[in-house]
Amino acid sequence: MRAWINGSLLDDPTAPAVSVTDHGLTVGDGVFEAVKVVDGLPFGLDLHLARLQRSAQALGLPAVDEGDVRRGIEAVLGGAELPLGRLRITVTGGPAPMGSGRGDGPTTLVVVADAMQPWPATTRVATVPWPRNERGALAGVKTTSYAENVVALAHAKAQGATEAIFATTTGNLCEGTGSNVFYVVDGELRTPTLASGCLAGVTRGLILEWYGGREVDEPISVVERATEVFLASTTRDVQAVSHWDGRELPAPGPVTLEAQETWAKREPELLGL
């Protein structure tokens, strides 16, 4: 692991480096991006930085200095052997008084690079009993306020799954804790619209662009008719779902396999600084 914070590469990436009054630590006031690294190169960096800016704007944080971010990325990737890894770019509200109000100081910028193990070819998912609020102030925003996801993922893991799936407050399919959901009904690849409150995943958007699919909001019960399901995320790419709750699914099904093949073919186009 290599870590860079506010312009400096840390000698010890595990040493204390953020103030105890940092608003990201005290109230989760921050945004972040996770970026896959392949052979030392970040994947889809421009797309991730654009979403980081949108998230910061939605949270009312100052515009992110992309030059600083890129310098941080070059610092943590320089000299590192990362056949497969991830970058974590985090921007917080910076030091602030205890409470919800922000301080007047600068934001905190942290860039971390670490190795990553590939996900298994297939996975299991579990529906959780808590809805995702598609009308919330932070719907669709990639913030550091992940406690809801932590609880949901623990619930799913207790059932032998690696991902928890949320419905919306109206009962429509939404998303996972860290992934978008694609499913096939009547031979058609579908995924929830962004109006569902799901994250505008970089991988999600590229699958729709490169392979195709229809964005539609439907009751979560539609998956009972799905002939195949896959998850899409920065670290999972296109991962087939073998079980949803107690139901077994083909993994990978023919549409999933085609999407995986398309992804593998097009992925090199977006590798680079």
Beta strands, then each sheet from edge to edge (+ up, - down):
strand 1: 2-5
strand 2: 8-9
strand 3: 30-38
strand 4: 41-42
strand 5: 84-92
strand 6: 108-115
strand 7: 122-127
strand 8: 163-167
strand 9: 173-176
strand 10: 180-185
strand 11: 188-191
strand 12: 214-215
strand 13: 228-233
strand 14: 237-244
strand 15: 247-248
sheet 1: 2+ 1- 6+ 5- 3+ 4-
sheet 2: 9+ 8- 7- 14- 13+ 10- 11+ 12+
sheet 3: 9+ 8- 7- 14- 15+
end
